[in-house]
Amino acid sequence: MGEKPDRDVEKIYSTSEFVAKLRRLADALEAGERFEIQVAGERVYMPARAEFNIEHEREGDEEEIEFQLKWTNSSSARSDPAR
């Protein structure tokens, strides 16, 4: 399998779409299962072993909160899509 190219995209969702995605994410986290989501046309699989953090940024009168989920795609994780 070839290596995927680097990617950095942002997608805006309506409140109801965002809430639905958060609910699905919370359900997967509570069940200890991987999470699957499609962002800007690409399907992404987050394994249950992902790490989480919350970031807060402030610049002038703008503020931002980011909920981040991070993981490394090891060769063994790629061969088993359930990971």
C-alpha positions in Angstrom: 0.0 0.0 0.0 1.4 3.4 -0.9 1.9 6.2 1.5 -0.8 8.8 1.7 0.1 12.4 0.9 0.2 15.1 3.6 -3.1 16.8 4.1 -4.4 19.8 6.1 -8.1 20.7 5.4 -10.8 22.4 7.4 -14.5 21.8 6.9 -17.3 23.9 8.2 -20.4 22.0 9.5 -23.8 23.1 10.7 -24.5 22.9 14.4 -26.7 19.8 13.9 -24.1 18.0 11.7 -21.3 18.8 14.2 -23.4 17.6 17.1 -24.2 14.3 15.3 -20.4 13.7 14.6 -19.6 14.5 18.3 -22.2 12.0 19.4 -20.8 9.3 17.1 -17.3 10.0 18.4 -18.4 9.9 22.0 -20.2 6.6 21.4 -17.0 5.1 19.8 -14.8 6.3 22.6 -17.0 4.9 25.3 -17.2 1.6 23.5 -13.4 1.5 23.0 -13.9 1.2 19.3 -12.3 2.9 16.3 -14.1 6.0 14.9 -14.7 6.5 11.2 -15.5 9.9 9.6 -15.4 11.4 6.1 -13.8 14.8 5.9 -13.8 16.8 2.6 -14.2 13.6 0.6 -11.7 11.4 2.4 -12.6 8.6 4.8 -10.5 8.7 8.0 -10.2 5.9 10.5 -9.2 6.9 14.1 -8.1 3.9 16.1 -9.3 3.3 19.7 -5.7 3.9 20.9 -5.7 7.6 19.8 -4.6 10.3 22.2 -6.8 13.3 23.0 -6.1 16.9 23.9 -7.9 20.2 24.0 -6.2 23.4 22.8 -7.2 27.0 23.4 -5.8 29.9 21.4 -6.3 33.6 21.7 -5.1 36.3 19.4 -6.6 39.8 19.8 -10.3 39.5 20.0 -10.5 36.1 18.4 -10.5 32.8 20.4 -10.4 29.2 19.3 -10.9 25.8 21.0 -9.7 22.7 19.2 -10.5 19.2 20.2 -7.6 17.1 18.9 -7.3 13.4 18.4 -3.9 12.1 17.4 -2.4 8.7 16.4 0.4 7.2 14.5 -0.4 4.8 11.6 2.1 2.0 12.2 2.6 -0.7 9.6 0.8 -3.2 11.9 -2.2 -0.9 12.4 -2.5 -0.3 8.6 -2.8 -4.1 8.0 -5.6 -4.4 10.5 -8.4 -1.9 9.8 -10.1 -2.7 13.1 -7.2 -1.1 15.1 
